[in-house]
């Protein structure tokens, strides 16, 4: 089945939906998402969007905080663009109907600066977190999905998981088409999970907005959909990747046997929450002059050190010294969710542990969201834009997604007008000749579990040469098993996701082994210091061409 569209968007988080709404008046749009449209990392984002609205704040301060967090690897030009475009993008959301918390409950006429209630999070020198209670991502998704569903040019396809990008080459040598890395993206192969049939999507512009890869790790704050699909597909297609060693571990996920992927927002520490050990002693003063407002990598390593030192299963985050009314009003969702697990955060501390949270590396793009494959864009957590450097500043991720969706959409619309797509060849149909239905699903579950466990143990918060070498040996064996299995059996959603987490795991290991220093989110025992003389540069990866 061949589906033709002007714009193919893979992913339904804030990045993909914002891009869709901005290009929909200029052509047909197909959004494919592998579960329900609301099943994205965006919907799980509690904290908010960092942007300059406060009277004591400034663009220069936000830029400085971002650069400090990025530990020497941020692209200054990108940081300036994203920070300075933030207020306008947030005002657009408000005009679409997003209900952010307002100061003193004030309303805002259109086209006037909003009186926003601003929070503060770790690494920020001022209050600048625009939020909707503690459910900011869910509110963004609600409004963007509502607008997308009502637009006549947008088709939403749920339960559709992308398998691979379709690429073609237009280079000619002596009248013969030659290929090194593929030049143009022409669409994607997508599995309809409801029918188990593969559809061929042919598109003039393709956008990767598939989110992150937290499910590569055993413990993560991410939903089950975060399997690094866009990063893996882009790598297989020949796009350049960068900085995959920089995996952000959120320091505070709820530790409870019945809780799955439940994040305790950075904003709790921003509002005065204190990290304590099992004896009730605060410990962050030992690790940073900023104490509990230190950046996430510092806090995650501090908790990891405390747990290894004491042998305890968790530390605790305590905000019970604040009034119960304040806690319930500021964190209504957190309060209710904790109560479900028998924890009253107004009366006592919350048990927490670190968990894989955010990918700072990804598919390399320019300032317009373009990859080095023509007509292929990447935005959001899938992309490596240069904003985050070696460590993401809290709540800069939704900001980046909004700004880059705007820039990429403008460029994609211009490209649609200027290019001649008639010369593109027809996309070949999906070929499953010689494959059979699988009778060995145990291979999928076994390798899935093994990858996530050794990535947590060997390529986690603290790394070493020996641990990385062990991980590399294991992933090579597993990759060989997956390749053999993949080409012999019909594809399934589980197999597609396993293939992708194995690819991303391998790339994280390669990047981590390459960087012989500790910087930002990458901490290694053999090289505990930052080394600007040799390593103040991106780690670049590109698939070797075989052909």
DODREN-410734 format. One line per 4 residues: number of its first residue (from 1); their letters; for each residue y negated, z, x of C-alpha. Coordinates in steps of 0.1 Angstrom, whole numbers, always signed. Each point is the difference from the previous one (the first is absolute). Layout:
BEGIN
NUM	A	Y:Z:X; ...
! end
This chain:
BEGIN
1	XXXX	+0:+0:+0; -33:-11:+15; -33:+17:-10; -33:-15:+11
5	XXXX	-31:+21:+2; -34:-1:+18; +2:+36:+12; +33:+19:+6
9	XXXX	-5:+38:+5; +29:+21:+12; -7:+36:-10; -18:+18:-28
13	XXXX	-20:+28:+17; -38:+2:+2; -1:-27:+26; +20:-26:-19
17	XXXX	-15:+7:-34; -36:+0:+13; +5:-33:+18; +16:-14:-32
21	XXXX	-29:+9:-22; -25:-16:+25; +19:-34:+2; +12:-3:-35
25	XXXX	-30:-19:-13; +7:-27:+26; +37:-8:-5; +34:+12:-12
29	XXXX	+12:+33:+13; +36:+13:+2; +5:+37:+10; +36:+9:+9
33	XXXX	+9:+36:+3; +35:+13:+6; +0:+28:-25; -25:+8:-27
37	XXXX	-36:-10:+5; -10:+37:+4; +27:+7:+26; -22:-2:+32
41	XXXX	-12:+22:+27; -35:-2:-16; +12:+19:-31; +11:+29:+23
45	XXXX	-33:+3:+18; -14:+34:-10; -30:+6:+23; -25:-28:-6
49	XXXX	-22:-27:+16; -22:+8:+30; -36:-14:-4; -35:+10:+7
53	XXXX	-19:+14:-31; -11:+35:+11; -36:+8:+9; +11:+15:+33
57	XXXX	+24:-28:+8; -7:-34:+17; +19:-32:+10; -4:+10:+36
61	XXXX	+18:+33:-6; +29:-16:-19; +3:-26:+27; +1:+27:+27
65	XXXX	+26:+20:-19; +22:-32:-3; -3:-9:+36; +7:+36:+11
69	XXXX	+32:+0:-22; +11:-34:+14; +1:+14:+35; -14:-29:+19
73	XXXX	+17:-29:-18; -22:-8:-30; -18:-33:-2; -36:+12:-3
77	XXXX	-11:-32:-18; +27:+5:-27; -9:+37:-3; -36:-8:-6
81	XXXX	+7:-27:-26; +25:+22:-20; -22:+31:+0; -32:-18:-10
85	XXXX	+17:-19:-28; +16:+31:-15; -27:+11:-25; -3:-34:-16
89	XXXX	+38:-3:-4; +1:+34:-16; -28:-8:-24; +20:-31:-10
93	XXXX	+29:+22:-9; -22:+23:-21; -13:-31:-19; +36:-10:-6
97	XXXX	+6:+34:-17; +14:+22:+28; -8:+36:-9; -9:+18:+32
101	XXXX	-10:+36:+0; -38:+3:-4; -23:+28:+11; -8:+23:-29
105	XXXX	+17:-24:-24; -29:-25:+2; +5:-36:-12; -14:-30:+18
109	XXXX	-17:-31:-13; +13:-32:+15; -16:-12:+33; -13:+35:+9
113	XXXX	+14:+23:+27; +26:+23:-15; -3:+38:+1; +35:+4:+14
117	XXXX	+18:+33:+6; +10:-4:+37; +28:+17:+17; +7:+5:+37
121	XXXX	+33:-6:+20; +12:+5:+35; -19:-20:+27; -31:-5:-22
125	XXXX	-33:+16:+11; -15:-2:-35; +11:+0:-36; +7:-36:-9
129	XXXX	+33:-2:-19; -5:-17:-33; +28:+12:-23; +14:+1:-35
133	XXXX	+13:+36:-1; +31:-1:+23; +13:-32:-15; -24:-26:+14
137	XXXX	+26:-27:+7; +15:+3:-35; -34:-4:-16; -7:-31:+21
141	XXXX	+33:-15:-9; -5:+7:-37; -33:-19:-1; +10:-29:+22
145	XXXX	+33:-6:-18; -18:+1:-33; -24:-27:+12; +27:-21:+16
149	XXXX	+22:+0:-31; -29:-12:-21; -11:-29:+22; +13:-34:-12
153	XXXX	+6:-14:+35; +21:+29:+13; +37:+2:-5; +17:+33:+9
157	XXXX	+37:-2:+9; +16:+34:+3; +35:+6:+15; -5:-30:+23
161	XXXX	+6:+8:+37; -11:-25:+27; +26:-10:+25; -18:-22:+25
165	XXXX	-31:-21:+4; +2:-38:-1; -17:-17:+29; -5:-35:+11
169	XXXX	-14:-18:+31; -25:-28:+0; -1:-6:+37; +9:-35:+11
173	XXXX	+10:-13:+35; +7:-37:+4; +4:-3:-38; +26:+28:-1
177	XXXX	-6:+34:-16; +4:+27:+26; +2:+38:-6; -7:+29:+22
181	XXXX	-11:+29:-22; -5:-12:-36; -36:-10:-8; -4:+2:-38
185	XXXX	+13:+24:-27; +10:-19:-31; +13:+28:-22; +31:+23:-1
189	XXXX	+35:+4:-12; +2:+28:-25; +30:+17:-16; -2:+7:-37
193	XXXX	+18:+33:-2; +6:-3:-37; +20:-33:+3; +10:+2:+36
197	XXXX	-14:-35:+5; -22:-11:+28; -32:-18:-9; -20:-23:+22
201	XXXX	-38:+8:-2; -22:-28:+14; -36:+11:+5; -31:-13:+16
205	XXXX	-10:+36:+12; +24:+29:+5; -10:+36:+4; +21:+28:+14
209	XXXX	-10:+33:-16; +34:+17:+1; -12:+34:+13; +16:+20:+27
213	XXXX	+34:+10:+14; +5:+37:-5; +36:-5:-11; +9:-9:+36
217	XXXX	+0:+38:+5; +22:+27:-15; -29:+21:-13; -30:-18:-15
221	XXXX	-28:+4:-24; +4:-36:-11; +17:-13:-32; +34:-18:+3
225	XXXX	-17:-34:+1; -16:+5:+34; +25:-18:+21; -23:-21:+22
229	XXXX	+7:-33:-18; -32:-18:+9; +1:+10:+37; +36:-11:+3
233	XXXX	-5:-33:-18; -32:-8:+20; +19:+7:+33; +29:-23:-10
237	XXXX	-25:-27:-10; -16:+1:+35; -32:+20:-7; -14:+24:+26
241	XXXX	+4:+37:-4; -16:+29:+17; +1:+38:+6; +31:+9:-19
245	XXXX	+5:+31:+22; -28:+16:-19; +17:+16:-30; -20:+27:-17
249	XXXX	+20:+30:-11; -17:+19:-28; +1:+37:+10; +5:+14:-34
253	XXXX	+27:-12:-24; +15:+25:-24; +31:+17:+14; +24:+6:-29
257	XXXX	+36:-11:-6; -9:-16:-33; -32:-17:+11; +1:-37:+12
261	XXXX	-29:-15:+19; -26:+24:-15; -31:+1:+20; -24:+30:+2
265	XXXX	-33:-18:+4; -22:+2:+31; -27:+11:-24; +16:+34:-3
269	XXXX	-8:+8:+36; -34:-17:-5; -8:+25:-28; +10:+30:+22
273	XXXX	+38:+1:+1; +14:+18:+30; +33:-8:+18; +20:+32:+7
277	XXXX	+34:+8:+14; +28:+20:-18; -17:+32:+10; -33:-10:-15
281	XXXX	-18:-7:+33; -24:-29:+2; +10:-22:+30; -22:-31:+1
285	XXXX	-26:+18:+22; +25:-3:+28; +0:-38:-2; -35:-11:-8
289	XXXX	-35:+13:-1; -2:-17:-35; +29:+23:-11; +13:-11:-34
293	XXXX	-25:-29:-2; +15:-17:+31; +12:-36:-3; +35:-6:-15
297	XXXX	+17:-8:+33; -11:+33:+15; +10:+20:-30; +34:-18:-3
301	XXXX	+8:+7:+37; -11:+36:-4; +23:+5:-30; +28:-17:+18
305	XXXX	-5:+23:+30; -1:+31:-21; +32:-10:-18; +19:-7:+32
309	XXXX	-13:+32:+16; +9:+23:-30; +30:-18:-14; -15:+3:-34
313	XXXX	+5:-28:-26; -37:-2:-11; -34:+14:+5; -24:+8:-28
317	XXXX	-33:-13:-14; -21:+28:-16; -30:-6:-23; +7:+31:-22
321	XXXX	-32:+17:+14; -20:-25:-21; -5:+8:-37; +28:-11:-23
325	XXXX	-26:-19:-21; -12:-20:+30; +36:-9:+11; +11:-10:-35
329	XXXX	-32:-21:-6; +0:-17:+35; +38:-6:+2; +14:-2:-36
333	XXXX	+29:-23:+9; +10:+19:+31; -2:+33:-19; +22:-13:-28
337	XXXX	+25:-17:+23; +4:+32:+22; +5:+21:-32; +29:-24:-8
341	XXXX	+17:+13:+32; -8:+36:-6; -30:+1:+23; -34:+14:-12
345	XXXX	-25:-13:+26; -27:+23:-15; +21:+31:+8; +17:-8:+32
349	XXXX	+6:-26:+28; +18:-33:-4; +30:-8:+24; -7:-32:+19
353	XXXX	+14:-23:+27; -12:-32:+16; +13:-34:-12; -6:-37:+8
357	XXXX	-31:-11:-19; -19:-30:+13; +4:-30:+23; -31:-6:+21
361	XXXX	+15:-32:+15; +11:-31:-18; -7:-37:-4; -30:-10:+22
365	XXXX	-29:-14:-20; -36:-10:+7; -30:+15:-19; +8:-23:-30
369	XXXX	+36:+12:-4; +14:-33:+15; +32:+2:+21; +7:-26:+27
373	XXXX	+21:-20:-25; -22:-22:-20; -4:+9:-37; +17:+34:+5
377	XXXX	-21:+31:-5; +9:+36:+5; -20:+30:-12; +6:+37:-7
381	XXXX	+26:+20:+19; +20:-31:+8; -29:-12:+23; -13:+10:+34
385	XXXX	-37:-6:-3; -13:+21:+29; -15:+26:-23; +24:+29:+6
389	XXXX	+7:-5:+37; +26:+26:+12; -5:+23:-30; -14:-4:-35
393	XXXX	-28:+22:-12; +8:+16:-33; -8:-21:-31; -11:-30:+20
397	XXXX	+31:-19:-13; -11:-7:-36; -35:-8:+14; +15:-26:+24
401	XXXX	+21:-15:-28; -30:-5:-22; -23:-15:+26; +26:-24:+14
405	XXXX	+11:-10:-35; -36:-10:-6; -4:-19:+33; +34:-17:-2
409	XXXX	-5:-11:-36; -33:-16:+9; +15:-19:+29; +31:-10:-20
413	XXXX	-22:-15:-27; -20:-20:+26; +33:-12:+16; +13:-11:-33
417	XXXX	-30:-23:-4; +0:-14:+35; +36:-8:+7; +22:-29:-11
421	XXXX	+33:+15:-12; +14:-33:-11; +15:-6:+35; +21:+32:-3
425	XXXX	+37:-8:-3; +20:+13:-30; +15:+34:+7; +38:-2:+5
429	XXXX	+21:+18:-26; +18:+32:+10; +34:-8:+15; +29:+24:-6
433	XXXX	+28:-25:+6; +30:+17:+16; -11:+36:-10; +20:+22:-23
437	XXXX	-6:+32:-20; +2:+30:+23; +30:+23:-1; -12:+23:+27
441	XXXX	-31:+17:-12; +9:+31:+21; -15:-20:+30; -34:+1:-17
445	XXXX	+0:+37:-8; +15:+11:+33; -25:-20:+21; -30:+10:-22
449	XXXX	+8:+37:+4; +7:-3:+38; -33:-19:+7; -21:+25:-18
453	XXXX	+17:+30:+17; -2:-13:+36; -36:-12:-6; -10:+35:-10
457	XXXX	+19:+17:+28; -8:-24:+28; -32:-19:-9; -18:+27:-20
461	XXXX	-30:+22:+7; +10:+8:+36; +18:-27:+21; +16:-4:+34
465	XXXX	+15:-28:+20; +35:+13:-5; -4:+3:-38; -15:-35:-2
469	XXXX	+28:-15:+21; +25:+16:-24; -18:-15:-30; -1:-34:+16
473	XXXX	+37:+0:+6; +8:+9:-36; -24:-25:-15; +15:-28:+20
477	XXXX	+35:+7:-13; -13:+4:-36; -21:-32:+2; +31:-20:+10
481	XXXX	+20:+14:-29; -29:-8:-25; -3:-36:+13; +37:-7:-4
485	XXXX	+0:+16:-35; -33:-18:-11; +13:-35:+6; +34:+5:-15
489	XXXX	-10:+16:-33; -24:-7:-29; -33:+19:+4; -7:+32:-20
493	XXXX	-30:+22:-2; +18:+27:+20; +9:-25:+28; -35:-14:+1
497	XXXX	-15:+35:+5; +26:+10:+26; -7:-32:+20; -37:+8:-1
501	XXXX	+2:+37:+10; +23:-10:+28; -25:-26:+12; -29:+24:-2
505	XXXX	+20:+28:+17; +8:-23:+29; -37:-10:+4; -12:+36:-1
509	XXXX	+25:+9:+27; -11:-30:+21; -37:+9:-3; +7:+37:+8
513	XXXX	+20:-9:+31; -27:-23:+12; -29:+25:-1; +3:+24:+30
517	XXXX	-26:+25:-11; -8:+24:-28; -28:-12:-23; -8:+7:-36
521	XXXX	+32:+1:-20; +23:-10:+29; +10:+31:+20; +26:-2:+27
525	XXXX	+13:+28:+22; +1:-20:+32; -36:-12:-3; -19:+28:-18
529	XXXX	-35:-13:+10; -21:-29:-12; -4:-27:+26; -31:-22:-6
533	XXXX	+4:-18:+33; +32:-17:-11; +6:+5:-37; -33:-3:-18
537	XXXX	+13:-31:-17; +21:-11:-30; +37:-3:+2; +7:-36:-11
541	XXXX	+33:-14:-14; +11:-35:-10; +34:-13:-8; +14:-22:+28
545	XXX	+4:-35:-13; +35:-15:-1; +3:-37:-8
! end
